[in-house]
Every structure is written in C-alpha cells, then in structure tokens.
C-alpha cells in the first residue's frame, strides 16, 4: 500500500482488489465511529488489536487442522 498524507487528507493506494475493498470498508467504518466520539488514535489502536486477534485466531485454527 502506498500512503500519501497532507494536512487534511490521507490517500491510500491499495495493492489488490481485496485490499482495496477492505480499506474502503475500513475508512467508512472509522468515519462513522469518529462521528460517535472516538478519536482516530483510539480507533487505530482498537483496529490493530482486533486485527491481530483475528490473525492469531486464524493461525491457531490452521495449526490445529493440520
């Protein structure tokens, strides 16, 4: 992913169509959650934590099935 940032806008250039779809959905979700009062920093940390948990869950399931 390529990220371009200025004072008012962050532009993400996705590396695949799946990544593009995920990023679009993620940005929409984050915008909606910011409207509910959470800061961008809080949301970024929560998203990173949840993503890590999901990766670990998937990795654990794959290990158990092999």
mmCIF file of the N, C-alpha and C atoms, coordinates in Angstrom:
data_MODEL
# 
_entry.id   MODEL 
# 
loop_
_atom_site.group_PDB 
_atom_site.id 
_atom_site.type_symbol 
_atom_site.label_atom_id 
_atom_site.label_alt_id 
_atom_site.label_comp_id 
_atom_site.label_asym_id 
_atom_site.label_entity_id 
_atom_site.label_seq_id 
_atom_site.pdbx_PDB_ins_code 
_atom_site.Cartn_x 
_atom_site.Cartn_y 
_atom_site.Cartn_z 
_atom_site.occupancy 
_atom_site.B_iso_or_equiv 
_atom_site.pdbx_formal_charge 
_atom_site.auth_seq_id 
_atom_site.auth_comp_id 
_atom_site.auth_asym_id 
_atom_site.auth_atom_id 
_atom_site.pdbx_PDB_model_num 
ATOM 1   N N  . UNK A 1 1  ? 0.843   -1.173  0.000  1.00 0.00 ? 1  UNK A N  1 
ATOM 2   C CA . UNK A 1 1  ? 0.000   0.000   0.000  1.00 0.00 ? 1  UNK A CA 1 
ATOM 3   C C  . UNK A 1 1  ? 0.884   1.230   0.000  1.00 0.00 ? 1  UNK A C  1 
ATOM 4   N N  . UNK A 1 2  ? 0.526   2.175   -0.799 1.00 0.00 ? 2  UNK A N  1 
ATOM 5   C CA . UNK A 1 2  ? 1.196   3.464   -0.816 1.00 0.00 ? 2  UNK A CA 1 
ATOM 6   C C  . UNK A 1 2  ? 0.312   4.459   -0.078 1.00 0.00 ? 2  UNK A C  1 
ATOM 7   N N  . UNK A 1 3  ? 0.897   5.212   0.816  1.00 0.00 ? 3  UNK A N  1 
ATOM 8   C CA . UNK A 1 3  ? 0.150   6.200   1.582  1.00 0.00 ? 3  UNK A CA 1 
ATOM 9   C C  . UNK A 1 3  ? 0.698   7.585   1.289  1.00 0.00 ? 3  UNK A C  1 
ATOM 10  N N  . UNK A 1 4  ? -0.180  8.497   0.927  1.00 0.00 ? 4  UNK A N  1 
ATOM 11  C CA . UNK A 1 4  ? 0.172   9.888   0.727  1.00 0.00 ? 4  UNK A CA 1 
ATOM 12  C C  . UNK A 1 4  ? -0.631  10.701  1.732  1.00 0.00 ? 4  UNK A C  1 
ATOM 13  N N  . UNK A 1 5  ? 0.028   11.591  2.450  1.00 0.00 ? 5  UNK A N  1 
ATOM 14  C CA . UNK A 1 5  ? -0.661  12.316  3.515  1.00 0.00 ? 5  UNK A CA 1 
ATOM 15  C C  . UNK A 1 5  ? -0.325  13.800  3.441  1.00 0.00 ? 5  UNK A C  1 
ATOM 16  N N  . UNK A 1 6  ? -1.352  14.624  3.532  1.00 0.00 ? 6  UNK A N  1 
ATOM 17  C CA . UNK A 1 6  ? -1.136  16.050  3.744  1.00 0.00 ? 6  UNK A CA 1 
ATOM 18  C C  . UNK A 1 6  ? -1.937  16.429  4.989  1.00 0.00 ? 6  UNK A C  1 
ATOM 19  N N  . UNK A 1 7  ? -2.114  17.701  5.260  1.00 0.00 ? 7  UNK A N  1 
ATOM 20  C CA . UNK A 1 7  ? -2.770  18.124  6.497  1.00 0.00 ? 7  UNK A CA 1 
ATOM 21  C C  . UNK A 1 7  ? -4.222  17.672  6.603  1.00 0.00 ? 7  UNK A C  1 
ATOM 22  N N  . UNK A 1 8  ? -4.915  17.562  5.490  1.00 0.00 ? 8  UNK A N  1 
ATOM 23  C CA . UNK A 1 8  ? -6.349  17.302  5.551  1.00 0.00 ? 8  UNK A CA 1 
ATOM 24  C C  . UNK A 1 8  ? -6.778  15.975  4.936  1.00 0.00 ? 8  UNK A C  1 
ATOM 25  N N  . UNK A 1 9  ? -5.891  15.272  4.266  1.00 0.00 ? 9  UNK A N  1 
ATOM 26  C CA . UNK A 1 9  ? -6.321  14.079  3.548  1.00 0.00 ? 9  UNK A CA 1 
ATOM 27  C C  . UNK A 1 9  ? -5.226  13.026  3.534  1.00 0.00 ? 9  UNK A C  1 
ATOM 28  N N  . UNK A 1 10 ? -5.632  11.782  3.701  1.00 0.00 ? 10 UNK A N  1 
ATOM 29  C CA . UNK A 1 10 ? -4.725  10.648  3.558  1.00 0.00 ? 10 UNK A CA 1 
ATOM 30  C C  . UNK A 1 10 ? -5.220  9.844   2.366  1.00 0.00 ? 10 UNK A C  1 
ATOM 31  N N  . UNK A 1 11 ? -4.358  9.606   1.413  1.00 0.00 ? 11 UNK A N  1 
ATOM 32  C CA . UNK A 1 11 ? -4.725  8.839   0.235  1.00 0.00 ? 11 UNK A CA 1 
ATOM 33  C C  . UNK A 1 11 ? -4.030  7.486   0.297  1.00 0.00 ? 11 UNK A C  1 
ATOM 34  N N  . UNK A 1 12 ? -4.817  6.428   0.194  1.00 0.00 ? 12 UNK A N  1 
ATOM 35  C CA . UNK A 1 12 ? -4.279  5.079   0.211  1.00 0.00 ? 12 UNK A CA 1 
ATOM 36  C C  . UNK A 1 12 ? -4.382  4.480   -1.183 1.00 0.00 ? 12 UNK A C  1 
ATOM 37  N N  . UNK A 1 13 ? -3.299  3.913   -1.662 1.00 0.00 ? 13 UNK A N  1 
ATOM 38  C CA . UNK A 1 13 ? -3.304  3.222   -2.937 1.00 0.00 ? 13 UNK A CA 1 
ATOM 39  C C  . UNK A 1 13 ? -3.163  1.731   -2.653 1.00 0.00 ? 13 UNK A C  1 
ATOM 40  N N  . UNK A 1 14 ? -4.254  0.968   -2.741 1.00 0.00 ? 14 UNK A N  1 
ATOM 41  C CA . UNK A 1 14 ? -4.212  -0.435  -2.374 1.00 0.00 ? 14 UNK A CA 1 
ATOM 42  C C  . UNK A 1 14 ? -3.426  -1.282  -3.361 1.00 0.00 ? 14 UNK A C  1 
ATOM 43  N N  . UNK A 1 15 ? -2.984  -2.449  -2.876 1.00 0.00 ? 15 UNK A N  1 
ATOM 44  C CA . UNK A 1 15 ? -2.161  -3.313  -3.701 1.00 0.00 ? 15 UNK A CA 1 
ATOM 45  C C  . UNK A 1 15 ? -2.954  -4.433  -4.361 1.00 0.00 ? 15 UNK A C  1 
ATOM 46  N N  . UNK A 1 16 ? -4.201  -4.638  -3.975 1.00 0.00 ? 16 UNK A N  1 
ATOM 47  C CA . UNK A 1 16 ? -5.032  -5.658  -4.603 1.00 0.00 ? 16 UNK A CA 1 
ATOM 48  C C  . UNK A 1 16 ? -6.489  -5.242  -4.494 1.00 0.00 ? 16 UNK A C  1 
ATOM 49  N N  . UNK A 1 17 ? -7.349  -5.903  -5.271 1.00 0.00 ? 17 UNK A N  1 
ATOM 50  C CA . UNK A 1 17 ? -8.766  -5.549  -5.199 1.00 0.00 ? 17 UNK A CA 1 
ATOM 51  C C  . UNK A 1 17 ? -9.357  -5.925  -3.843 1.00 0.00 ? 17 UNK A C  1 
ATOM 52  N N  . UNK A 1 18 ? -8.886  -7.021  -3.240 1.00 0.00 ? 18 UNK A N  1 
ATOM 53  C CA . UNK A 1 18 ? -9.349  -7.394  -1.897 1.00 0.00 ? 18 UNK A CA 1 
ATOM 54  C C  . UNK A 1 18 ? -8.928  -6.318  -0.900 1.00 0.00 ? 18 UNK A C  1 
ATOM 55  N N  . UNK A 1 19 ? -7.671  -5.932  -0.973 1.00 0.00 ? 19 UNK A N  1 
ATOM 56  C CA . UNK A 1 19 ? -7.154  -4.895  -0.067 1.00 0.00 ? 19 UNK A CA 1 
ATOM 57  C C  . UNK A 1 19 ? -7.928  -3.599  -0.261 1.00 0.00 ? 19 UNK A C  1 
ATOM 58  N N  . UNK A 1 20 ? -8.225  -3.269  -1.500 1.00 0.00 ? 20 UNK A N  1 
ATOM 59  C CA . UNK A 1 20 ? -8.985  -2.047  -1.798 1.00 0.00 ? 20 UNK A CA 1 
ATOM 60  C C  . UNK A 1 20 ? -10.355 -2.100  -1.137 1.00 0.00 ? 20 UNK A C  1 
ATOM 61  N N  . UNK A 1 21 ? -11.041 -3.216  -1.273 1.00 0.00 ? 21 UNK A N  1 
ATOM 62  C CA . UNK A 1 21 ? -12.370 -3.359  -0.678 1.00 0.00 ? 21 UNK A CA 1 
ATOM 63  C C  . UNK A 1 21 ? -12.300 -3.254  0.842  1.00 0.00 ? 21 UNK A C  1 
ATOM 64  N N  . UNK A 1 22 ? -11.282 -3.870  1.437  1.00 0.00 ? 22 UNK A N  1 
ATOM 65  C CA . UNK A 1 22 ? -11.112 -3.816  2.892  1.00 0.00 ? 22 UNK A CA 1 
ATOM 66  C C  . UNK A 1 22 ? -10.837 -2.383  3.336  1.00 0.00 ? 22 UNK A C  1 
ATOM 67  N N  . UNK A 1 23 ? -9.963  -1.695  2.633  1.00 0.00 ? 23 UNK A N  1 
ATOM 68  C CA . UNK A 1 23 ? -9.621  -0.320  3.015  1.00 0.00 ? 23 UNK A CA 1 
ATOM 69  C C  . UNK A 1 23 ? -10.809 0.621   2.882  1.00 0.00 ? 23 UNK A C  1 
ATOM 70  N N  . UNK A 1 24 ? -11.595 0.457   1.837  1.00 0.00 ? 24 UNK A N  1 
ATOM 71  C CA . UNK A 1 24 ? -12.781 1.301   1.666  1.00 0.00 ? 24 UNK A CA 1 
ATOM 72  C C  . UNK A 1 24 ? -13.755 1.069   2.818  1.00 0.00 ? 24 UNK A C  1 
ATOM 73  N N  . UNK A 1 25 ? -14.010 -0.197  3.134  1.00 0.00 ? 25 UNK A N  1 
ATOM 74  C CA . UNK A 1 25 ? -14.918 -0.524  4.237  1.00 0.00 ? 25 UNK A CA 1 
ATOM 75  C C  . UNK A 1 25 ? -14.368 -0.017  5.567  1.00 0.00 ? 25 UNK A C  1 
ATOM 76  N N  . UNK A 1 26 ? -13.061 -0.150  5.750  1.00 0.00 ? 26 UNK A N  1 
ATOM 77  C CA . UNK A 1 26 ? -12.425 0.282   6.990  1.00 0.00 ? 26 UNK A CA 1 
ATOM 78  C C  . UNK A 1 26 ? -12.551 1.799   7.161  1.00 0.00 ? 26 UNK A C  1 
ATOM 79  N N  . UNK A 1 27 ? -12.283 2.543   6.123  1.00 0.00 ? 27 UNK A N  1 
ATOM 80  C CA . UNK A 1 27 ? -12.367 4.004   6.208  1.00 0.00 ? 27 UNK A CA 1 
ATOM 81  C C  . UNK A 1 27 ? -13.805 4.432   6.498  1.00 0.00 ? 27 UNK A C  1 
ATOM 82  N N  . UNK A 1 28 ? -14.774 3.797   5.832  1.00 0.00 ? 28 UNK A N  1 
ATOM 83  C CA . UNK A 1 28 ? -16.177 4.122   6.097  1.00 0.00 ? 28 UNK A CA 1 
ATOM 84  C C  . UNK A 1 28 ? -16.525 3.844   7.558  1.00 0.00 ? 28 UNK A C  1 
ATOM 85  N N  . UNK A 1 29 ? -16.070 2.694   8.070  1.00 0.00 ? 29 UNK A N  1 
ATOM 86  C CA . UNK A 1 29 ? -16.330 2.332   9.456  1.00 0.00 ? 29 UNK A CA 1 
ATOM 87  C C  . UNK A 1 29 ? -15.688 3.344   10.406 1.00 0.00 ? 29 UNK A C  1 
ATOM 88  N N  . UNK A 1 30 ? -14.445 3.717   10.143 1.00 0.00 ? 30 UNK A N  1 
ATOM 89  C CA . UNK A 1 30 ? -13.737 4.650   11.016 1.00 0.00 ? 30 UNK A CA 1 
ATOM 90  C C  . UNK A 1 30 ? -14.386 6.029   11.018 1.00 0.00 ? 30 UNK A C  1 
ATOM 91  N N  . UNK A 1 31 ? -14.823 6.487   9.869  1.00 0.00 ? 31 UNK A N  1 
ATOM 92  C CA . UNK A 1 31 ? -15.514 7.781   9.791  1.00 0.00 ? 31 UNK A CA 1 
ATOM 93  C C  . UNK A 1 31 ? -16.783 7.741   10.639 1.00 0.00 ? 31 UNK A C  1 
ATOM 94  N N  . UNK A 1 32 ? -17.556 6.656   10.510 1.00 0.00 ? 32 UNK A N  1 
ATOM 95  C CA . UNK A 1 32 ? -18.787 6.525   11.300 1.00 0.00 ? 32 UNK A CA 1 
ATOM 96  C C  . UNK A 1 32 ? -18.492 6.463   12.794 1.00 0.00 ? 32 UNK A C  1 
ATOM 97  N N  . UNK A 1 33 ? -17.442 5.759   13.179 1.00 0.00 ? 33 UNK A N  1 
ATOM 98  C CA . UNK A 1 33 ? -17.098 5.659   14.599 1.00 0.00 ? 33 UNK A CA 1 
ATOM 99  C C  . UNK A 1 33 ? -16.566 6.984   15.151 1.00 0.00 ? 33 UNK A C  1 
ATOM 100 N N  . UNK A 1 34 ? -15.856 7.750   14.333 1.00 0.00 ? 34 UNK A N  1 
ATOM 101 C CA . UNK A 1 34 ? -15.398 9.068   14.784 1.00 0.00 ? 34 UNK A CA 1 
ATOM 102 C C  . UNK A 1 34 ? -16.588 9.984   15.043 1.00 0.00 ? 34 UNK A C  1 
ATOM 103 N N  . UNK A 1 35 ? -17.638 9.834   14.259 1.00 0.00 ? 35 UNK A N  1 
ATOM 104 C CA . UNK A 1 35 ? -18.851 10.629  14.480 1.00 0.00 ? 35 UNK A CA 1 
ATOM 105 C C  . UNK A 1 35 ? -19.497 10.295  15.817 1.00 0.00 ? 35 UNK A C  1 
ATOM 106 N N  . UNK A 1 36 ? -19.199 9.103   16.360 1.00 0.00 ? 36 UNK A N  1 
ATOM 107 C CA . UNK A 1 36 ? -19.742 8.679   17.652 1.00 0.00 ? 36 UNK A CA 1 
ATOM 108 C C  . UNK A 1 36 ? -18.848 9.107   18.808 1.00 0.00 ? 36 UNK A C  1 
ATOM 109 N N  . UNK A 1 37 ? -17.727 9.788   18.487 1.00 0.00 ? 37 UNK A N  1 
ATOM 110 C CA . UNK A 1 37 ? -16.928 10.390  19.543 1.00 0.00 ? 37 UNK A CA 1 
ATOM 111 C C  . UNK A 1 37 ? -15.547 9.820   19.786 1.00 0.00 ? 37 UNK A C  1 
ATOM 112 N N  . UNK A 1 38 ? -15.199 8.725   19.142 1.00 0.00 ? 38 UNK A N  1 
ATOM 113 C CA . UNK A 1 38 ? -13.861 8.169   19.363 1.00 0.00 ? 38 UNK A CA 1 
ATOM 114 C C  . UNK A 1 38 ? -12.841 8.877   18.489 1.00 0.00 ? 38 UNK A C  1 
ATOM 115 N N  . UNK A 1 39 ? -11.639 9.020   19.005 1.00 0.00 ? 39 UNK A N  1 
ATOM 116 C CA . UNK A 1 39 ? -10.576 9.689   18.248 1.00 0.00 ? 39 UNK A CA 1 
ATOM 117 C C  . UNK A 1 39 ? -9.965  8.719   17.240 1.00 0.00 ? 39 UNK A C  1 
ATOM 118 N N  . UNK A 1 40 ? -9.305  9.282   16.247 1.00 0.00 ? 40 UNK A N  1 
ATOM 119 C CA . UNK A 1 40 ? -8.635  8.462   15.236 1.00 0.00 ? 40 UNK A CA 1 
ATOM 120 C C  . UNK A 1 40 ? -7.590  7.557   15.878 1.00 0.00 ? 40 UNK A C  1 
ATOM 121 N N  . UNK A 1 41 ? -6.880  8.072   16.886 1.00 0.00 ? 41 UNK A N  1 
ATOM 122 C CA . UNK A 1 41 ? -5.849  7.269   17.559 1.00 0.00 ? 41 UNK A CA 1 
ATOM 123 C C  . UNK A 1 41 ? -6.467  6.085   18.297 1.00 0.00 ? 41 UNK A C  1 
ATOM 124 N N  . UNK A 1 42 ? -7.571  6.319   19.022 1.00 0.00 ? 42 UNK A N  1 
ATOM 125 C CA . UNK A 1 42 ? -8.257  5.223   19.727 1.00 0.00 ? 42 UNK A CA 1 
ATOM 126 C C  . UNK A 1 42 ? -8.715  4.158   18.746 1.00 0.00 ? 42 UNK A C  1 
ATOM 127 N N  . UNK A 1 43 ? -9.284  4.605   17.645 1.00 0.00 ? 43 UNK A N  1 
ATOM 128 C CA . UNK A 1 43 ? -9.803  3.673   16.650 1.00 0.00 ? 43 UNK A CA 1 
ATOM 129 C C  . UNK A 1 43 ? -8.684  2.894   15.970 1.00 0.00 ? 43 UNK A C  1 
ATOM 130 N N  . UNK A 1 44 ? -7.588  3.558   15.670 1.00 0.00 ? 44 UNK A N  1 
ATOM 131 C CA . UNK A 1 44 ? -6.460  2.871   15.030 1.00 0.00 ? 44 UNK A CA 1 
ATOM 132 C C  . UNK A 1 44 ? -5.910  1.777   15.934 1.00 0.00 ? 44 UNK A C  1 
ATOM 133 N N  . UNK A 1 45 ? -5.777  2.078   17.219 1.00 0.00 ? 45 UNK A N  1 
ATOM 134 C CA . UNK A 1 45 ? -5.293  1.069   18.170 1.00 0.00 ? 45 UNK A CA 1 
ATOM 135 C C  . UNK A 1 45 ? -6.272  -0.088  18.308 1.00 0.00 ? 45 UNK A C  1 
ATOM 136 N N  . UNK A 1 46 ? -7.551  0.216   18.413 1.00 0.00 ? 46 UNK A N  1 
ATOM 137 C CA . UNK A 1 46 ? -8.561  -0.834  18.544 1.00 0.00 ? 46 UNK A CA 1 
ATOM 138 C C  . UNK A 1 46 ? -8.594  -1.712  17.300 1.00 0.00 ? 46 UNK A C  1 
ATOM 139 N N  . UNK A 1 47 ? -8.482  -1.087  16.137 1.00 0.00 ? 47 UNK A N  1 
ATOM 140 C CA . UNK A 1 47 ? -8.478  -1.841  14.883 1.00 0.00 ? 47 UNK A CA 1 
ATOM 141 C C  . UNK A 1 47 ? -7.244  -2.730  14.785 1.00 0.00 ? 47 UNK A C  1 
ATOM 142 N N  . UNK A 1 48 ? -6.103  -2.207  15.170 1.00 0.00 ? 48 UNK A N  1 
ATOM 143 C CA . UNK A 1 48 ? -4.870  -3.002  15.144 1.00 0.00 ? 48 UNK A CA 1 
ATOM 144 C C  . UNK A 1 48 ? -4.969  -4.186  16.100 1.00 0.00 ? 48 UNK A C  1 
ATOM 145 N N  . UNK A 1 49 ? -5.490  -3.955  17.301 1.00 0.00 ? 49 UNK A N  1 
ATOM 146 C CA . UNK A 1 49 ? -5.649  -5.039  18.277 1.00 0.00 ? 49 UNK A CA 1 
ATOM 147 C C  . UNK A 1 49 ? -6.606  -6.111  17.761 1.00 0.00 ? 49 UNK A C  1 
ATOM 148 N N  . UNK A 1 50 ? -7.740  -5.679  17.225 1.00 0.00 ? 50 UNK A N  1 
ATOM 149 C CA . UNK A 1 50 ? -8.722  -6.634  16.714 1.00 0.00 ? 50 UNK A CA 1 
ATOM 150 C C  . UNK A 1 50 ? -8.162  -7.412  15.522 1.00 0.00 ? 50 UNK A C  1 
ATOM 151 N N  . UNK A 1 51 ? -7.415  -6.735  14.668 1.00 0.00 ? 51 UNK A N  1 
ATOM 152 C CA . UNK A 1 51 ? -6.801  -7.406  13.517 1.00 0.00 ? 51 UNK A CA 1 
ATOM 153 C C  . UNK A 1 51 ? -5.795  -8.451  13.962 1.00 0.00 ? 51 UNK A C  1 
ATOM 154 N N  . UNK A 1 52 ? -4.985  -8.099  14.949 1.00 0.00 ? 52 UNK A N  1 
ATOM 155 C CA . UNK A 1 52 ? -4.003  -9.050  15.471 1.00 0.00 ? 52 UNK A CA 1 
ATOM 156 C C  . UNK A 1 52 ? -4.698  -10.264 16.083 1.00 0.00 ? 52 UNK A C  1 
ATOM 157 N N  . UNK A 1 53 ? -5.766  -10.026 16.834 1.00 0.00 ? 53 UNK A N  1 
ATOM 158 C CA . UNK A 1 53 ? -6.520  -11.137 17.424 1.00 0.00 ? 53 UNK A CA 1 
ATOM 159 C C  . UNK A 1 53 ? -7.065  -12.068 16.346 1.00 0.00 ? 53 UNK A C  1 
ATOM 160 N N  . UNK A 1 54 ? -7.581  -11.494 15.273 1.00 0.00 ? 54 UNK A N  1 
ATOM 161 C CA . UNK A 1 54 ? -8.122  -12.303 14.186 1.00 0.00 ? 54 UNK A CA 1 
ATOM 162 C C  . UNK A 1 54 ? -7.029  -13.116 13.502 1.00 0.00 ? 54 UNK A C  1 
ATOM 163 N N  . UNK A 1 55 ? -5.887  -12.498 13.255 1.00 0.00 ? 55 UNK A N  1 
ATOM 164 C CA . UNK A 1 55 ? -4.762  -13.216 12.645 1.00 0.00 ? 55 UNK A CA 1 
ATOM 165 C C  . UNK A 1 55 ? -4.337  -14.381 13.529 1.00 0.00 ? 55 UNK A C  1 
ATOM 166 N N  . UNK A 1 56 ? -4.254  -14.150 14.822 1.00 0.00 ? 56 UNK A N  1 
ATOM 167 C CA . UNK A 1 56 ? -3.856  -15.219 15.744 1.00 0.00 ? 56 UNK A CA 1 
ATOM 168 C C  . UNK A 1 56 ? -4.900  -16.333 15.779 1.00 0.00 ? 56 UNK A C  1 
ATOM 169 N N  . UNK A 1 57 ? -6.168  -15.986 15.745 1.00 0.00 ? 57 UNK A N  1 
ATOM 170 C CA . UNK A 1 57 ? -7.227  -16.984 15.729 1.00 0.00 ? 57 UNK A CA 1 
ATOM 171 C C  . UNK A 1 57 ? -7.141  -17.836 14.466 1.00 0.00 ? 57 UNK A C  1 
ATOM 172 N N  . UNK A 1 58 ? -6.952  -17.195 13.329 1.00 0.00 ? 58 UNK A N  1 
ATOM 173 C CA . UNK A 1 58 ? -6.835  -17.923 12.066 1.00 0.00 ? 58 UNK A CA 1 
ATOM 174 C C  . UNK A 1 58 ? -5.608  -18.821 12.086 1.00 0.00 ? 58 UNK A C  1 
ATOM 175 N N  . UNK A 1 59 ? -4.491  -18.309 12.563 1.00 0.00 ? 59 UNK A N  1 
ATOM 176 C CA . UNK A 1 59 ? -3.257  -19.101 12.628 1.00 0.00 ? 59 UNK A CA 1 
ATOM 177 C C  . UNK A 1 59 ? -3.437  -20.305 13.538 1.00 0.00 ? 59 UNK A C  1 
ATOM 178 N N  . UNK A 1 60 ? -4.096  -20.115 14.655 1.00 0.00 ? 60 UNK A N  1 
ATOM 179 C CA . UNK A 1 60 ? -4.323  -21.210 15.599 1.00 0.00 ? 60 UNK A CA 1 
ATOM 180 C C  . UNK A 1 60 ? -5.226  -22.272 14.990 1.00 0.00 ? 60 UNK A C  1 
ATOM 181 N N  . UNK A 1 61 ? -6.270  -21.852 14.327 1.00 0.00 ? 61 UNK A N  1 
ATOM 182 C CA . UNK A 1 61 ? -7.179  -22.813 13.693 1.00 0.00 ? 61 UNK A CA 1 
ATOM 183 C C  . UNK A 1 61 ? -6.461  -23.608 12.619 1.00 0.00 ? 61 UNK A C  1 
ATOM 184 N N  . UNK A 1 62 ? -5.623  -22.951 11.822 1.00 0.00 ? 62 UNK A N  1 
ATOM 185 C CA . UNK A 1 62 ? -4.898  -23.653 10.764 1.00 0.00 ? 62 UNK A CA 1 
ATOM 186 C C  . UNK A 1 62 ? -3.935  -24.664 11.358 1.00 0.00 ? 62 UNK A C  1 
ATOM 187 N N  . UNK A 1 63 ? -3.282  -24.307 12.452 1.00 0.00 ? 63 UNK A N  1 
ATOM 188 C CA . UNK A 1 63 ? -2.352  -25.233 13.079 1.00 0.00 ? 63 UNK A CA 1 
ATOM 189 C C  . UNK A 1 63 ? -3.076  -26.461 13.613 1.00 0.00 ? 63 UNK A C  1 
ATOM 190 N N  . UNK A 1 64 ? -4.245  -26.279 14.167 1.00 0.00 ? 64 UNK A N  1 
ATOM 191 C CA . UNK A 1 64 ? -4.995  -27.397 14.735 1.00 0.00 ? 64 UNK A CA 1 
ATOM 192 C C  . UNK A 1 64 ? -5.525  -28.340 13.665 1.00 0.00 ? 64 UNK A C  1 
ATOM 193 N N  . UNK A 1 65 ? -5.830  -27.842 12.481 1.00 0.00 ? 65 UNK A N  1 
ATOM 194 C CA . UNK A 1 65 ? -6.404  -28.696 11.448 1.00 0.00 ? 65 UNK A CA 1 
ATOM 195 C C  . UNK A 1 65 ? -5.353  -29.491 10.694 1.00 0.00 ? 65 UNK A C  1 
ATOM 196 N N  . UNK A 1 66 ? -4.102  -29.129 10.792 1.00 0.00 ? 66 UNK A N  1 
ATOM 197 C CA . UNK A 1 66 ? -3.053  -29.854 10.064 1.00 0.00 ? 66 UNK A CA 1 
ATOM 198 C C  . UNK A 1 66 ? -2.550  -30.961 10.852 1.00 0.00 ? 66 UNK A C  1 
# 
